Amino acid sequence: MPTLPGFGRSENDTYNILVYSSQLLDHFEHPRNVGVLSNTDASVQLENPACGDVLKLTALVDDGVIAEIRFQAKGCVPTIACGSALTELVRGKTLAQASTVTRDQLVGELGSLPPASGHAAQLAIDALRALLAAVSTQ
């Protein structure tokens, strides 16, 4: 990708800055809670069959509270950002509190999400629901 004169950024970087919020780009460039926890209370992996994005969540639950949560993602910029923001939203919350987190709250954490990227937030929320279901069956 060619570098834009005087900016030291590629055309792709400029596109991302124009399309994505600063919060979303921060979660993409500096994702929080990345990885996989060992000895987890729950682990789920979901894939969006339409685009192929994959999101994996692992969590440790202590006395009904999400003590630790990690994510791994393979996909677009918004999918990685949504995984990061989701872990921050639910870490330290009770299972009941985490179950009330909505797609709109997640998008709010990211500042905004382009309409064509709504699938990323939905994948994250679906993964959270699956994770909570997996914890409740143990």
Secondary structure as GFF3:
##gff-version 3
##sequence-region A 1 138
A	DSSP	alpha_helix	11	19	.	.	.	ID=ss1
A	DSSP	alpha_helix	22	29	.	.	.	ID=ss2
A	DSSP	beta_strand	42	47	.	.	.	ID=ss3
A	DSSP	beta_strand	54	62	.	.	.	ID=ss4
A	DSSP	beta_strand	65	74	.	.	.	ID=ss5
A	DSSP	alpha_helix	77	90	.	.	.	ID=ss6
A	DSSP	alpha_helix	95	98	.	.	.	ID=ss7
A	DSSP	alpha_helix	103	109	.	.	.	ID=ss8
A	DSSP	three_ten_helix	115	117	.	.	.	ID=ss9
A	DSSP	alpha_helix	118	136	.	.	.	ID=ss10
###
